[in-house]
Amino acid sequence: MPEDDFGLWERELDPAPEEERSGGRGMVVVAGLTATGCTAMIALGEVPLGTAGLVLSSIILLLWRIGL
C-alpha cells in the first residue's frame, strides 16, 4: 500500500536523527586548529597576518554558529 502524502510531509519536517546532524565538535576542532595556527604565526613574527587570521576566523565561526 502506498504511503500517504501526509506521512511524507511529516517526515520531511522532522529534525534529522542525531547521527545525521552536524555537531558542534567539528566547529570546536576547526576553531582550535585555526587559533593554534594563527598563534604560531604571531609567535614566528608575522603579527599582522596572525591577527588578521584570528579576526577573520572569528567572524567566520560566528556566522557558522548562528547558521548563516
N, C-alpha and C positions, 0 to 999 in steps of 0.2 A: 504494500500500500504506500503510495507516495506521501511524503511529509507535507503537512500544510504550510502555507506561506507564513503564518504567524510564528510557527516554531523556528523557521529560518531567520525571520526578522529578530526574534527574541535572542537567538544565539549570537547574531551579529552585534547586538548591543551589550551583551555580557562582557565583562572585562576578561582579558586574556588570562589563562592559567599562570601560576607563579613561574613555571619553567620557561614560559614564552616572554615574560616581561623583562625589560632591560633593567637590571638592578642598579643600585647606587654604588655597588662595589667597583664597577668599571670606571665610574666617574672619580672615585677616590684614587684608584690606581693611576689614571691619567693625570689627575691633579698632583699626586705625589711625584710622578716622573717628571712632569713639567717643572715643578718647583725645584726639584733636585738639579735638573739641567740648567735652569736659569741661575740658581745659586752657584753652581760650578762656573758658569760664565762670569759671574760677578767676582768670584774668588780668583779667576785667572786674569782679571784685569779688564775685562770687557763689561764695565759697569753700565754704560748706556744700552748695550744690546741685552744684557741680562735683565735690566729694569724694564725695558720695553717688552721683553718676553713675558715677564711676570704680570705686567699690566694687561697685555693682550690676552694671555691665557686666563686671567681672572675674569675678564669681560666675557670670553667665550664660555667658560664654565658657568658663569652666572646665567647667561642666556640659555645654556643647555639645561640648567637646573629648573628654570621657570618654564621650559618647554617650547622655546622658540627655535 
